[in-house]
Amino acid sequence: METNGETKSQNAEHVLDHFHLFRQPQYLEMFERKKREFEDPACANEVERIREWTKTKEYRDKNFAREAITINPAKACQPLGAIFAAVGFEGTLPFVHGSQGCVAYFRSHFSRHFKEPSGCVSSSMTEDAAVFGGLNNMIDGLANSYALYKPKMIAVSTTCMAEVIGDDLNSFIKNARDKGSVPQDFDVPFAHTPSFVGSHITGYDNMMKGILEYFWDGKAKTIAPLERKPNERINLIVGFDGNVVGNMRELRRILDLMGADYLIVSDNSDVWDTPADGTFRMYDGGTKLGEISEALHSKATISMQSFCTPKTLPYIQGKGQETVGLHYPIGVAATDQFLQEVSRLSGRPIPEALEKERGRLVDAIADSSAHIHGKRFAVYADPDVALGIAGFLLELGAEPAHILATNGDAAWEQKVRELLDHSPFGAGCQVYPGKDLWHMRSLLFTEPVDFLIGNTYAKYLERDTGTPLIRFGFPIFDRHHHHRFPVWGYQGGLNVLVRILDKIFDEMDRNTNVPAKSDYSFDIIR
């Protein structure tokens, strides 16, 4: 094969993977030539000098003093969370009022994490809509979405463009109905989700509240509001969760073992885990639309991630329900709290089967405590996830040193500090709300730890700082199927324990594998 007169080593009879292909002499020479001709790089000595300086305490102080720029934030924007909430309802098509490029990013983000197609449409706003408003885009977009994809509900959110020019979703959707884009009685809940405010967990909260308001307050006030008639059912809201496929099924298993009467509000576990059986399912599973209205009558609502529902829970409470806010129940104590709340609200005892699962997790922790005790960890994640991981690390006898959440606030910081103060292993740990991964880089250089827990983007921190990475959270792009395994509950805690231990043992082997020099610890038995 020839390209620009150069012969390449790739051909149909001898296909090389990219990591072998780009090491061929032709490509190495091409990369060097392009660097010389187009990059105008600084001299290698200056690059190395600056790189070494960025590892110092002096640079860290400057890094933490910056105010005008964010570098590599560990968060995404609001519409991503709105889509996550919307696809958890039966036959629901997420519709983002904004530019097409934004929606392509949202779809690819979910598809790369869950390894599944992710349905979502856009009103495809361009320059003219940015000047004159996106009403016509909404009218045409809803009509096309309804006709082509045949959803049972369309949930509308917004991007920056629509929010900056002030498009009013309520009036736009009403105009679209009047123009015949969708039938008058077709469900089109909405939420304003400006990307320049909050993060993906804010968008999740806004969409969840928007859908409940739509159904509970009379379908956007077009009919009489529902009258609450309390029953004994418990609602559960899971929050934005990269492990939702495994966690949702584990959650159902636990609740079924307890015999609780429950409803999961927004169950997107099936739509991102469809089987390969010859049938395409654009919509699969999800909370039935009729159940959304019924959820008003439930006795109580439990949020599995209360920092994902700061508006939704007070709205539900205002309707007369008791609300309970948890923080990503990983491990023994957090699962205990969850089960005790379910038992209290449902009146159902915790069954012996779950008590045995608890004992097995405690036994596994005891079996492995010698290898985890005293290990230092840095953690970054969404607020609830970081809280859940930190609590489990303390149970294991590990020592969290740095806990960071770009979308964490002062209330989150206080929660984490309270958690740390209740354990001797939390002494000296620092909490960083609102900081980004460039801050984390400085921390890893100036106050090194044994292991880093974070999502796929942390692999660059692992390469740069040499800190071994344990992948956790969202997104996980460079490993497959983590989302299929639960991390909630006692069984989920065991899964997380094994993941941590595997990395510890891998590092022990990697650092003691030189024959006759360091292999005195290259053991078969750990």
C-alpha positions as CSV (number, residue, x, y, z in Angstrom):
1,M,0.0,0.0,0.0
2,E,1.3,3.4,-0.9
3,T,0.4,6.8,0.6
4,N,2.0,10.0,-0.7
5,G,4.6,7.9,-2.4
6,E,5.5,6.1,0.8
7,T,5.2,2.3,1.1
8,K,3.4,1.2,4.3
9,S,3.7,-2.2,5.9
10,Q,-0.1,-2.6,6.4
11,N,-2.0,-4.7,3.9
12,A,-5.0,-7.0,3.8
13,E,-2.8,-10.2,4.0
14,H,-0.8,-8.9,6.9
15,V,-2.9,-6.7,9.2
16,L,-1.0,-5.2,12.2
17,D,-2.6,-3.8,15.3
18,H,-2.1,-0.1,15.7
19,F,0.4,-0.6,18.6
20,H,2.6,-2.6,16.2
21,L,1.9,-0.7,13.0
22,F,3.0,2.7,14.3
23,R,6.3,1.3,15.5
24,Q,7.3,0.5,11.9
25,P,10.2,2.6,10.6
26,Q,8.1,4.4,8.0
27,Y,5.7,5.7,10.6
28,L,8.5,6.6,13.1
29,E,10.2,8.7,10.4
30,M,6.9,10.3,9.4
31,F,6.1,11.3,13.1
32,E,9.6,12.9,13.5
33,R,9.2,14.8,10.2
34,K,5.8,16.2,11.1
35,K,7.1,17.2,14.5
36,R,10.0,19.1,12.9
37,E,7.9,20.8,10.2
38,F,4.7,21.6,12.0
39,E,5.0,21.5,15.8
40,D,7.8,24.0,16.4
41,P,8.6,22.4,19.8
42,A,10.7,23.9,22.5
43,C,14.1,22.4,23.0
44,A,14.1,19.0,24.8
45,N,16.1,20.4,27.8
46,E,13.6,23.2,28.4
47,V,10.7,20.8,28.2
48,E,12.3,18.5,30.7
49,R,13.1,21.4,33.0
50,I,9.5,22.6,33.1
51,R,8.2,19.0,33.5
52,E,10.4,18.5,36.6
53,W,9.4,21.8,38.0
54,T,5.7,20.8,37.8
55,K,6.4,18.0,40.2
56,T,7.5,20.4,43.0
57,K,5.8,21.9,46.0
58,E,6.4,25.4,44.6
59,Y,4.4,24.5,41.5
60,R,1.7,22.8,43.5
61,D,1.2,26.0,45.5
62,K,0.8,28.0,42.2
63,N,-1.5,25.2,40.8
64,F,-3.8,25.4,43.8
65,A,-3.9,29.2,43.7
66,R,-5.3,29.4,40.2
67,E,-8.9,30.7,39.9
68,A,-9.5,31.6,36.2
69,I,-9.1,28.2,34.6
70,T,-10.1,24.5,35.1
71,I,-7.8,21.9,33.7
72,N,-9.2,18.4,33.1
73,P,-12.3,18.5,35.4
74,A,-13.6,15.1,36.6
75,K,-17.1,15.8,35.6
76,A,-19.3,16.1,32.5
77,C,-22.1,18.5,31.6
78,Q,-25.8,18.5,32.6
79,P,-27.4,17.0,29.5
80,L,-25.4,13.8,30.0
81,G,-27.1,13.2,33.3
82,A,-30.5,14.2,31.9
83,I,-30.2,11.6,29.3
84,F,-29.1,9.0,31.9
85,A,-32.3,9.7,33.9
86,A,-34.6,9.7,30.8
87,V,-33.6,6.4,29.4
88,G,-34.7,4.7,32.6
89,F,-38.3,5.1,31.7
90,E,-40.3,2.8,29.4
91,G,-40.0,3.6,25.7
92,T,-38.5,7.0,26.4
93,L,-36.4,8.9,23.8
94,P,-34.1,11.6,25.1
95,F,-34.4,14.8,23.0
96,V,-31.7,17.4,23.5
97,H,-32.5,20.9,22.4
98,G,-29.2,22.2,21.1
99,S,-26.5,21.5,18.6
100,Q,-26.0,18.1,17.0
101,G,-22.3,17.9,18.0
102,C,-23.1,18.0,21.7
103,V,-25.6,15.1,21.4
104,A,-23.0,13.0,19.4
105,Y,-20.7,13.4,22.4
106,F,-23.4,12.3,24.8
107,R,-24.2,9.2,22.8
108,S,-20.6,8.2,22.3
109,H,-19.8,8.7,26.0
110,F,-22.5,6.2,27.0
111,S,-21.7,3.8,24.2
112,R,-18.0,3.7,25.0
113,H,-18.7,3.0,28.6
114,F,-21.6,0.5,28.4
115,K,-20.5,-1.0,25.0
116,E,-24.1,-0.6,23.8
117,P,-25.9,1.7,21.3
118,S,-27.3,4.8,23.1
119,G,-30.4,6.4,21.6
120,C,-30.7,10.2,21.8
121,V,-31.8,12.8,19.3
122,S,-31.1,16.5,18.8
123,S,-33.0,19.5,17.6
124,S,-29.8,20.3,15.6
125,M,-29.7,24.0,16.3
126,T,-27.2,25.9,14.1
127,E,-26.3,29.6,13.5
128,D,-29.8,30.8,12.5
129,A,-31.4,29.2,15.5
130,A,-28.8,30.8,17.7
131,V,-29.9,34.2,16.4
132,F,-33.6,33.7,16.0
133,G,-34.4,31.0,18.5
134,G,-34.9,27.3,18.2
135,L,-38.7,27.1,18.0
136,N,-38.8,25.7,14.5
137,N,-36.1,23.2,15.4
138,M,-38.3,22.0,18.3
139,I,-41.4,21.8,16.1
140,D,-39.6,19.8,13.3
141,G,-37.5,17.8,15.8
142,L,-40.4,16.5,17.9
143,A,-42.4,15.7,14.7
144,N,-39.5,13.7,13.2
145,S,-38.7,11.9,16.5
146,Y,-42.3,10.9,17.1
147,A,-42.7,9.6,13.5
148,L,-39.4,7.9,13.0
149,Y,-38.6,6.3,16.4
150,K,-42.1,5.8,17.8
151,P,-41.3,6.4,21.4
152,K,-43.9,6.2,24.3
153,M,-42.4,9.4,25.8
154,I,-39.9,12.1,24.7
155,A,-37.9,13.8,27.5
156,V,-36.5,17.1,26.5
157,S,-33.3,18.8,27.9
158,T,-31.1,21.6,26.7
159,T,-27.5,22.5,25.9
160,C,-25.6,25.8,26.4
161,M,-26.8,27.3,23.1
162,A,-30.5,27.0,23.9
163,E,-29.9,28.3,27.4
164,V,-27.8,31.3,26.4
165,I,-30.4,32.6,24.1
166,G,-33.2,31.8,26.6
167,D,-35.4,29.3,24.7
168,D,-38.5,28.5,26.8
169,L,-39.1,24.7,26.6
170,N,-42.6,24.9,28.1
171,S,-43.8,27.3,25.5
172,F,-41.9,25.6,22.7
173,I,-43.3,22.2,23.5
174,K,-46.8,23.7,23.7
175,N,-46.3,25.3,20.3
176,A,-45.1,22.1,18.8
177,R,-48.2,20.3,20.1
178,D,-50.4,23.0,18.6
179,K,-48.6,22.5,15.3
180,G,-49.3,18.8,15.4
181,S,-45.7,17.6,16.0
182,V,-47.0,15.2,18.6
183,P,-50.5,14.4,19.9
184,Q,-51.9,16.7,22.6
185,D,-51.9,13.9,25.1
186,F,-48.4,12.6,24.3
187,D,-46.0,12.8,27.2
188,V,-43.2,15.3,26.7
189,P,-41.6,16.2,30.1
190,F,-38.6,18.6,30.1
191,A,-35.8,20.1,32.1
192,H,-33.6,23.1,31.6
193,T,-30.0,21.7,31.8
194,P,-27.5,24.5,31.0
195,S,-24.0,22.9,30.6
196,F,-22.3,25.9,32.1
197,V,-23.8,25.3,35.5
198,G,-23.3,22.2,37.7
199,S,-22.4,18.9,36.2
200,H,-23.9,15.6,34.9
201,I,-25.4,14.9,38.4
202,T,-27.1,18.3,38.3
203,G,-28.7,17.3,35.0
204,Y,-29.8,14.0,36.4
205,D,-31.5,15.8,39.3
206,N,-33.2,18.4,37.0
207,M,-34.5,15.7,34.7
208,M,-35.7,13.4,37.4
209,K,-37.6,16.3,39.1
210,G,-38.9,17.5,35.7
211,I,-40.4,14.1,34.9
212,L,-42.0,13.7,38.4
213,E,-43.4,17.2,38.2
214,Y,-44.9,16.6,34.8
215,F,-46.7,13.5,36.0
216,W,-47.5,14.4,39.6
217,D,-48.6,18.0,38.9
218,G,-51.1,17.2,36.2
219,K,-49.0,16.7,33.1
220,A,-47.7,20.2,33.0
221,K,-51.0,21.5,34.5
222,T,-53.1,20.4,31.5
223,I,-55.3,18.3,33.7
224,A,-56.1,18.3,37.5
225,P,-53.2,17.5,39.7
226,L,-53.0,14.0,41.3
227,E,-54.3,13.6,44.8
228,R,-51.9,11.6,46.9
229,K,-53.3,8.4,48.4
230,P,-50.5,6.9,50.6
231,N,-49.7,3.2,50.4
232,E,-46.9,1.0,51.8
233,R,-44.6,1.0,48.7
234,I,-41.1,2.4,48.7
235,N,-39.6,4.3,45.8
236,L,-35.9,4.1,45.0
237,I,-33.9,6.5,42.9
238,V,-30.4,5.3,42.0
239,G,-28.7,8.5,40.8
240,F,-26.0,8.7,38.1
241,D,-24.1,5.4,38.3
242,G,-21.5,3.9,35.9
243,N,-22.2,0.5,37.5
244,V,-25.9,0.8,37.1
245,V,-26.4,-2.5,35.2
246,G,-24.9,-4.7,37.9
247,N,-26.0,-2.5,40.8
248,M,-29.7,-2.4,39.7
249,R,-29.9,-6.1,39.5
250,E,-28.2,-6.5,42.8
251,L,-30.6,-3.9,44.3
252,R,-33.6,-5.9,43.0
253,R,-32.2,-9.1,44.4
254,I,-31.8,-7.7,47.8
255,L,-35.2,-6.1,47.9
256,D,-36.9,-9.3,46.7
257,L,-35.1,-11.3,49.4
258,M,-36.5,-8.9,51.9
259,G,-40.0,-9.1,50.4
260,A,-40.3,-5.3,50.2
261,D,-42.9,-3.6,48.1
262,Y,-40.8,-1.2,46.0
263,L,-40.6,0.7,42.8
264,I,-37.3,1.8,41.1
265,V,-37.9,5.2,39.6
266,S,-35.8,5.3,36.4
267,D,-34.4,1.8,35.8
268,N,-32.0,2.0,32.8
269,S,-30.2,-1.3,33.5
270,D,-31.8,-3.2,30.6
271,V,-31.4,-0.5,27.9
272,W,-27.6,-0.6,28.4
273,D,-27.4,-4.4,28.6
274,T,-29.6,-5.7,25.7
275,P,-29.0,-9.3,24.6
276,A,-27.5,-10.3,21.2
277,D,-30.4,-12.6,20.1
278,G,-31.2,-11.1,16.7
279,T,-33.7,-8.6,17.9
280,F,-32.9,-4.9,18.0
281,R,-34.3,-3.1,21.1
282,M,-34.1,0.6,20.9
283,Y,-36.0,0.8,24.2
284,D,-35.7,-2.0,26.7
285,G,-37.0,-2.3,30.2
286,G,-37.5,0.9,32.2
287,T,-40.0,2.1,34.7
288,K,-43.5,1.9,33.3
289,L,-45.0,5.2,32.5
290,G,-48.1,4.4,34.5
291,E,-45.9,3.7,37.5
292,I,-44.5,7.2,37.5
293,S,-47.9,8.6,38.6
294,E,-48.3,5.7,41.1
295,A,-45.0,6.6,42.7
296,L,-46.7,9.7,44.2
297,H,-48.6,7.5,46.5
298,S,-45.6,5.6,47.9
299,K,-44.8,5.7,51.6
300,A,-41.3,6.9,51.2
301,T,-38.5,7.5,48.6
302,I,-34.8,6.4,49.1
303,S,-32.1,8.1,47.1
304,M,-29.1,5.8,46.8
305,Q,-27.0,8.9,46.0
306,S,-28.4,12.0,47.7
307,F,-25.9,14.4,46.0
308,C,-27.5,13.4,42.7
309,T,-31.0,14.4,44.0
310,P,-30.8,17.7,46.0
311,K,-33.9,19.2,44.2
312,T,-35.8,16.0,43.6
313,L,-35.8,14.8,47.2
314,P,-37.2,18.0,48.7
315,Y,-39.9,18.1,45.9
316,I,-40.9,14.5,46.9
317,Q,-40.9,15.4,50.6
318,G,-43.1,18.3,49.8
319,K,-45.7,15.9,48.5
320,G,-45.9,14.2,51.9
321,Q,-43.5,11.3,51.5
322,E,-40.6,10.5,53.9
323,T,-37.3,10.8,52.1
324,V,-34.0,9.1,52.9
325,G,-30.6,10.1,51.4
326,L,-27.8,7.6,51.1
327,H,-24.3,7.8,49.6
328,Y,-23.5,4.9,47.3
329,P,-23.7,1.9,49.7
330,I,-20.4,0.0,49.3
331,G,-19.2,-2.3,52.0
332,V,-20.4,-3.3,55.4
333,A,-21.6,-0.2,57.2
334,A,-23.2,1.5,54.2
335,T,-25.0,-1.7,53.3
336,D,-26.1,-2.1,56.9
337,Q,-27.6,1.4,56.8
338,F,-29.4,0.7,53.6
339,L,-30.9,-2.5,54.8
340,Q,-32.0,-1.0,58.1
341,E,-33.8,1.8,56.3
342,V,-35.6,-0.6,54.0
343,S,-36.5,-2.8,57.0
344,R,-37.8,0.2,58.9
345,L,-39.8,1.6,56.1
346,S,-41.2,-1.7,54.8
347,G,-41.7,-3.4,58.2
348,R,-39.9,-6.4,56.7
349,P,-37.0,-8.1,58.7
350,I,-33.5,-8.5,57.2
351,P,-33.4,-12.2,56.1
352,E,-30.8,-14.7,57.3
353,A,-29.5,-15.0,53.7
354,L,-28.4,-11.3,53.8
355,E,-26.9,-11.7,57.2
356,K,-24.8,-14.6,55.9
357,E,-23.7,-12.4,53.0
358,R,-22.6,-9.8,55.5
359,G,-20.6,-12.4,57.4
360,R,-18.9,-13.6,54.3
361,L,-17.8,-10.1,53.4
362,V,-16.5,-9.5,56.9
363,D,-14.6,-12.8,56.7
364,A,-13.1,-11.9,53.3
365,I,-11.9,-8.5,54.7
366,A,-10.3,-10.3,57.7
367,D,-8.6,-12.8,55.3
368,S,-7.0,-10.0,53.4
369,S,-6.5,-7.2,55.9
370,A,-2.7,-7.8,56.2
371,H,-2.3,-6.8,52.6
372,I,-4.5,-3.7,52.7
373,H,-3.8,-2.3,56.1
374,G,-1.9,0.9,56.0
375,K,-1.9,1.3,52.2
376,R,-2.4,4.9,51.1
377,F,-5.0,5.8,48.5
378,A,-6.0,8.8,46.4
379,V,-9.6,8.9,45.3
380,Y,-11.5,11.0,42.8
381,A,-15.1,10.5,41.7
382,D,-18.6,12.0,41.8
383,P,-19.5,13.1,45.4
384,D,-21.6,10.1,46.4
385,V,-19.3,7.6,44.8
386,A,-16.2,9.2,46.5
387,L,-18.0,9.0,49.8
388,G,-18.9,5.3,49.3
389,I,-15.3,4.4,48.3
390,A,-13.8,6.3,51.2
391,G,-16.0,4.6,53.7
392,F,-15.1,1.2,52.4
393,L,-11.4,2.0,52.4
394,L,-11.7,2.9,56.1
395,E,-13.4,-0.4,56.8
396,L,-10.5,-2.2,55.1
397,G,-7.9,-0.5,57.2
398,A,-6.6,1.4,54.3
399,E,-5.7,5.1,54.6
400,P,-7.3,7.5,52.1
401,A,-4.9,10.4,51.7
402,H,-6.6,12.6,49.0
403,I,-10.3,12.6,48.2
404,L,-11.3,14.9,45.3
405,A,-14.6,15.6,43.6
406,T,-14.7,18.3,40.9
407,N,-18.5,18.5,41.4
408,G,-18.3,18.3,45.1
409,D,-19.3,21.3,47.3
410,A,-18.9,22.5,50.9
411,A,-21.7,20.2,52.1
412,W,-20.0,17.2,50.5
413,E,-16.6,18.2,52.0
414,Q,-18.3,18.3,55.5
415,K,-19.8,14.9,54.9
416,V,-16.4,13.4,54.0
417,R,-14.6,15.0,56.9
418,E,-17.3,13.7,59.3
419,L,-16.7,10.2,57.9
420,L,-12.9,10.5,58.2
421,D,-13.1,11.8,61.8
422,H,-14.9,8.6,62.9
423,S,-11.9,6.4,62.0
424,P,-8.3,6.4,63.0
425,F,-7.4,5.6,59.4
426,G,-8.9,8.9,58.3
427,A,-6.3,11.0,60.1
428,G,-4.4,13.3,57.8
429,C,-6.6,12.7,54.8
430,Q,-7.4,15.9,52.8
431,V,-10.6,16.6,51.0
432,Y,-10.8,18.7,47.8
433,P,-14.2,19.9,46.6
434,G,-14.2,21.7,43.2
435,K,-10.7,20.7,42.2
436,D,-9.7,19.0,39.0
437,L,-7.3,16.3,37.8
438,W,-4.4,18.7,37.3
439,H,-4.7,19.4,41.0
440,M,-4.6,15.7,41.6
441,R,-1.4,15.4,39.6
442,S,0.3,17.9,41.9
443,L,-0.9,15.9,44.9
444,L,0.4,12.6,43.6
445,F,3.8,14.1,43.0
446,T,4.2,16.0,46.2
447,E,2.4,13.6,48.6
448,P,2.6,10.2,46.9
449,V,0.2,7.4,47.6
450,D,0.3,3.7,47.0
451,F,-2.8,3.5,44.7
452,L,-5.1,5.8,42.8
453,I,-8.9,5.1,42.4
454,G,-10.6,6.9,39.5
455,N,-12.1,6.5,36.1
456,T,-10.3,5.9,32.7
457,Y,-8.9,9.4,32.6
458,A,-6.7,8.6,35.5
459,K,-4.6,6.4,33.3
460,Y,-2.7,9.5,32.2
461,L,-2.0,10.2,35.9
462,E,-0.8,6.7,36.3
463,R,1.6,7.0,33.4
464,D,2.8,10.5,34.5
465,T,3.2,9.9,38.2
466,G,3.7,6.1,38.4
467,T,0.8,5.7,40.8
468,P,-1.0,2.3,40.1
469,L,-4.6,2.9,39.0
470,I,-7.7,1.0,40.2
471,R,-10.4,1.8,37.7
472,F,-13.8,2.8,39.2
473,G,-16.7,5.0,38.4
474,F,-17.7,6.6,35.1
475,P,-16.5,6.6,32.4
476,I,-14.5,3.4,32.0
477,F,-13.6,3.4,28.3
478,D,-10.4,1.3,28.2
479,R,-11.6,-1.8,30.1
480,H,-14.7,-3.8,29.3
481,H,-17.8,-4.9,31.3
482,H,-17.0,-3.4,34.7
483,H,-20.5,-2.0,34.7
484,R,-22.0,-5.5,34.6
485,F,-20.8,-6.3,38.1
486,P,-22.4,-4.8,41.3
487,V,-20.4,-2.7,43.7
488,W,-23.4,-2.1,46.0
489,G,-24.4,-4.3,48.9
490,Y,-22.3,-7.0,50.6
491,Q,-21.7,-8.9,47.3
492,G,-20.7,-5.7,45.6
493,G,-18.3,-4.9,48.4
494,L,-16.7,-8.3,47.8
495,N,-16.3,-7.4,44.1
496,V,-14.6,-4.1,45.0
497,L,-12.4,-5.8,47.6
498,V,-11.2,-8.4,45.0
499,R,-10.5,-5.6,42.5
500,I,-8.3,-3.7,45.0
501,L,-6.5,-6.9,46.1
502,D,-5.8,-7.9,42.5
503,K,-4.1,-4.5,41.9
504,I,-2.1,-4.8,45.1
505,F,-0.9,-8.3,44.2
506,D,-0.1,-7.3,40.6
507,E,2.1,-4.5,41.9
508,M,3.8,-6.8,44.4
509,D,4.6,-9.2,41.5
510,R,5.7,-6.4,39.2
511,N,8.1,-5.1,41.7
512,T,9.7,-8.4,42.7
513,N,10.0,-10.3,39.5
514,V,13.8,-10.1,38.7
515,P,15.3,-13.6,39.0
516,A,17.9,-13.9,41.7
517,K,17.6,-10.2,42.6
518,S,14.1,-9.3,43.7
519,D,12.1,-12.5,43.3
520,Y,12.4,-13.4,47.0
521,S,8.9,-12.0,47.2
522,F,7.6,-13.3,43.8
523,D,5.4,-15.7,45.7
524,I,2.8,-18.2,44.6
525,I,0.9,-17.9,47.8
526,R,-0.3,-14.5,49.0
